[in-house]
Amino acid sequence: MKLSGRVSFRDVETGVWVLEGDDGTTYQLAGGDRKIKKDGQRIEAEGRVDRDQLTSAMVGPVFHVSSYRFV
């Protein structure tokens, strides 16, 4: 799956990085590398969505990033 949107840090629990998708959905980011964690940066990313995974942050489905690029 390919998604695009804005990376954002949410101060929930111990803190969580999310992708505010252009599709209107907020995804919790998993995978990628530390360079993806730039608050406000726009990205295009490929990966898979795990809608059944539970997290303590509960900000949305988990998006497992396999590759990305800044736009």
C-alpha positions in Angstrom: 0.0 0.0 0.0 1.2 3.5 -0.8 0.4 6.4 1.5 1.3 10.1 1.6 0.9 12.7 4.3 2.5 14.6 7.1 4.6 13.1 9.9 3.7 14.3 13.3 4.7 13.6 16.9 1.8 13.0 19.4 2.5 13.4 23.1 0.4 10.3 24.0 1.6 7.8 26.7 5.4 7.7 26.0 5.0 9.6 22.7 4.2 8.3 19.3 5.0 9.2 15.7 2.0 9.2 13.3 1.3 9.8 9.6 -1.6 12.2 9.1 -2.6 10.7 5.7 -3.9 12.7 2.8 -6.8 10.2 2.9 -7.9 11.7 6.2 -6.8 8.8 8.4 -4.1 9.0 11.1 -1.7 6.0 11.1 0.7 5.1 13.8 4.1 4.7 12.2 6.2 1.5 12.6 9.4 0.6 10.8 11.3 2.9 8.6 14.4 4.5 10.3 15.0 7.4 12.6 15.2 9.9 9.7 11.5 9.5 9.1 10.8 11.1 12.5 10.8 14.7 11.4 7.7 16.6 12.8 5.9 18.4 10.0 7.7 16.6 7.1 5.7 15.4 4.2 6.4 11.9 2.9 5.3 9.2 0.5 5.6 5.7 2.0 5.0 2.1 1.0 4.2 -0.6 3.5 1.2 -2.4 5.0 -1.5 -1.4 7.3 -2.3 -3.6 10.3 -5.8 -2.6 11.5 -6.0 -5.4 14.1 -2.8 -4.5 16.1 -3.5 -2.9 19.5 -1.3 -0.2 20.8 -1.3 1.9 24.0 -1.5 5.1 22.1 -4.7 4.2 20.2 -4.2 6.9 17.5 -5.2 4.8 14.5 -4.2 1.7 12.6 -0.5 0.8 12.5 1.4 1.4 9.2 4.5 -0.7 8.9 6.8 1.3 6.6 9.0 -0.6 4.2 10.2 2.4 2.2 9.6 6.1 2.1 10.8 9.4 0.5 10.4 13.0 1.6 8.3 15.2 -0.8 
